[in-house]
Amino acid sequence: MLISTKDFPMELMKKLTEKYIGSYIVKKIISEIVVELELLALLRIHPVVNMKRIVKYQEQVKRQKKILPPLVEIEEEKKYEVKKILDK
């Protein structure tokens, strides 16, 4: 299971953090909407979480292609040619 970082107290900038972290094992199902997870102690959050905060972990599909955006060429950019490297 992956757990949402939406309400985590983060010292880092929110924009740079992952939406979900994990994967964690469900230790115990407490009710229909609450589960207890096996979490690392350094997360410093309570291990009992609401079901809306977790999602099932799915592995990446084999042979899935990552389509990268096309390169953009800028003609106005200065280019330099290296003649000699002085220090190794």
C-alpha positions as CSV (number, residue, x, y, z in Angstrom):
1,M,0.0,0.0,0.0
2,L,1.1,3.6,-0.7
3,I,0.2,6.4,1.7
4,S,-0.7,9.9,0.7
5,T,1.6,12.7,1.8
6,K,-1.1,15.3,1.5
7,D,-1.4,16.0,5.3
8,F,2.2,15.1,6.3
9,P,4.1,17.7,8.2
10,M,6.9,18.3,5.7
11,E,10.0,20.4,6.2
12,L,10.7,20.3,2.5
13,M,8.7,22.2,-0.1
14,K,5.4,20.6,-0.8
15,K,5.9,20.9,-4.6
16,L,9.1,18.7,-4.4
17,T,7.6,15.9,-2.4
18,E,5.9,12.7,-3.9
19,K,2.2,12.4,-3.8
20,Y,2.4,8.9,-2.4
21,I,5.2,7.1,-0.5
22,G,5.6,3.4,0.3
23,S,5.1,0.6,-0.1
24,Y,3.8,-0.5,3.3
25,I,2.1,-3.6,4.6
26,V,-1.4,-3.6,6.2
27,K,-0.8,-4.9,9.7
28,K,-4.4,-4.9,10.8
29,I,-7.9,-3.9,9.4
30,I,-9.6,-2.1,12.3
31,S,-12.8,-1.2,10.5
32,E,-14.2,-0.7,7.0
33,I,-12.5,2.7,6.7
34,V,-9.5,2.4,9.0
35,V,-6.4,0.3,8.8
36,E,-3.1,0.0,10.7
37,L,0.0,0.0,8.6
38,E,3.6,-1.1,9.3
39,L,5.3,2.2,9.1
40,L,8.9,3.3,9.6
41,A,9.5,5.0,12.9
42,L,11.2,8.0,11.2
43,L,7.9,8.9,9.5
44,R,6.6,10.2,12.8
45,I,2.9,9.7,12.0
46,H,0.3,7.5,13.6
47,P,0.2,4.0,12.0
48,V,-3.7,4.0,12.0
49,V,-4.9,5.7,8.8
50,N,-8.1,6.3,7.0
51,M,-8.6,4.2,3.8
52,K,-9.0,7.4,1.7
53,R,-5.3,8.1,2.5
54,I,-3.9,4.9,1.0
55,V,-3.8,3.4,-2.5
56,K,-2.9,0.0,-3.7
57,Y,0.6,-0.3,-5.1
58,Q,0.8,-1.2,-8.8
59,E,4.0,-2.2,-10.5
60,Q,5.0,-0.5,-13.8
61,V,3.8,-2.4,-16.8
62,K,6.6,-4.2,-18.5
63,R,7.8,-2.7,-21.8
64,Q,6.0,0.5,-21.0
65,K,7.6,3.3,-23.0
66,K,8.2,6.7,-21.4
67,I,7.5,9.2,-24.1
68,L,9.9,12.2,-23.6
69,P,9.0,15.6,-25.0
70,P,10.9,16.7,-28.1
71,L,14.1,18.7,-27.7
72,V,13.9,22.4,-28.2
73,E,16.7,24.0,-30.1
74,I,17.5,27.6,-29.3
75,E,19.6,29.3,-32.0
76,E,20.4,32.4,-30.0
77,E,22.3,30.4,-27.3
78,K,26.0,30.9,-27.2
79,K,28.1,27.8,-27.9
80,Y,31.7,27.3,-26.9
81,E,34.3,24.9,-28.3
82,V,36.8,23.3,-25.9
83,K,40.3,23.4,-27.3
84,K,42.2,21.8,-24.5
85,I,41.6,20.3,-21.1
86,L,44.3,21.6,-18.7
87,D,43.6,19.5,-15.6
88,K,42.5,15.9,-15.2
